[in-house]
Amino acid sequence: MNIEERNKVFIDRDKLFSLIEGKTPTQNEVNEILNKALKLQGLNLEEVATLLRVEDVNTIHQIMETAKVVKEEIYGKRLVLFAPIYTGNICVNNCTYCSFRKDNKLIKRKILTMDEIAQETRALLQQGHKRVLLICGENNKNGTDYMVEAIRTTYGVKERNGKDYIRRINVELAPMEVADFARLHAEKIGTYVCFQETYDPVLYKRFHPAGTPKADYEYRLTVMDRAMEGGVNDVGIGALFGLGDYRFEVLAMMEHAAHLERCYGCGPHTVSVPRMEPAVGAPDAENVPNPVNDDDFKKIVAIIRIALPYTGIILSTRENATMRNELINYGVSQISAGSKTNPGSYAHDEAHTGSQFALGDHRDLEEVITSFVEEGYIPSFCTGCYRHGRVGNDFMDLAKPGLIKQYCLPNAMFTFKEYLEDFASPELREKGTALIKEMLKTVEHQNLIPKIEDNLNKITKGERDLYF
């Protein structure tokens, strides 16, 4: 770790706003940047700022088409699926855009017991999920001890005679100390996720009233440093689009990624792009301070994809099905499916605990998978890299020269084959089987094909959890 770099303030508000106030770029300037992006080496801050100043619809489409090429070159036709488990909605913070805010009297509060967490996990396993994101509001009742127990509980649930279990748990939790992260790392978490919400320190004060832990802008901003110092290999950053100027937020995320790269040799594993949706009892969610329209949102995703080509982009069920189906082509590589944001609602449909925000996509897991298969995408529940130790710097060392694809596509096919055998309707099984056959034709390393076919046959005969 570079101590000097670690201690630098890496968000210069004035600098970032000065970058977005420039002139609209010429077509030649855009072309030059996009040609560089096609080399899969990313973009610098000034180049990202230039693309963010583009407003012409046709030029935005050009950026999106470049992002499509970059995404397919690195990720191919696969899409990682997961589901969030909200373990509680009691929170000591008073964020003005969130239903979980302390002063909101309009929702029913709950923190799940370990038995209830097991029930939620079991319900997701019965749908076919293998990857989950554990989330909770910030309070004194569900600190590190609670989360350690929740992780153990979730990993411990087994279905179908032990064949089905959660293979990767990512966590989205409030900032904590290095020692706490070391404990989470010891429990074999995958990615630690925490959104800055807004990187603008002035607006941050407005949306996070004083007197609560989340009001500390710098403590939240430096949380990924503490996570990495605590041994967490993969971290996920993000901003809530709609709070501040989206151009500033994108540039700030670029600076955050560059800071982590300089200090720890590895940038964020994922970037999330949640866009504000209505939330009960949250005034700024009902009257969004800086709305982001659909064209700008598509531009955001495309620019992040070409600026950080090897970083996963996560899109939640805040967005509707049409938007989600479109953005998987232009940058999104991970997506939640069949999500519910109120604690206890997977196991009990009648659960009336308060949700964090309004969902835009209400499709169940099979409906989501079917739509992606019809677009030619292999849905993936793969956790092979995580369990083989291909994480952090090791993952990037394989991703940047393109070597990671020899693992990703086969592992995606294996996990999808499991889903087809165990959970899919006959119609989806037929479509999915045909897609796997087509994907086999695209495998670059011909020597892998016999091994892939052998594993697929083993899965048909009942073996599970096979991965390269």
Secondary structure as UniProt FT lines:
FT   HELIX           3..6
FT   HELIX           13..20
FT   HELIX           27..37
FT   TURN            38..40
FT   HELIX           45..52
FT   HELIX           57..75
FT   STRAND          78..86
FT   TURN            96..97
FT   TURN            99..100
FT   TURN            102..103
FT   HELIX           114..127
FT   STRAND          131..135
FT   TURN            140..141
FT   HELIX           144..156
FT   TURN            160..163
FT   STRAND          168..172
FT   HELIX           178..186
FT   TURN            187..188
FT   STRAND          191..193
FT   HELIX           201..207
FT   TURN            210..211
FT   HELIX           213..215
FT   HELIX           217..221
FT   HELIX           223..229
FT   TURN            230..231
FT   STRAND          234..239
FT   HELIX           246..264
FT   STRAND          270..272
FT   TURN            280..281
FT   HELIX           283..286
FT   HELIX           294..307
FT   TURN            309..310
FT   STRAND          312..315
FT   TURN            317..318
FT   HELIX           321..327
FT   TURN            328..331
FT   STRAND          334..336
FT   TURN            343..347
FT   TURN            349..350
FT   HELIX           365..374
FT   TURN            375..376
FT   STRAND          378..380
FT   HELIX           384..388
FT   HELIX           392..399
FT   TURN            400..404
FT   HELIX           405..422
FT   HELIX           426..440
FT   TURN            441..442
FT   HELIX           446..448
FT   HELIX           449..460
FT   TURN            461..462
//
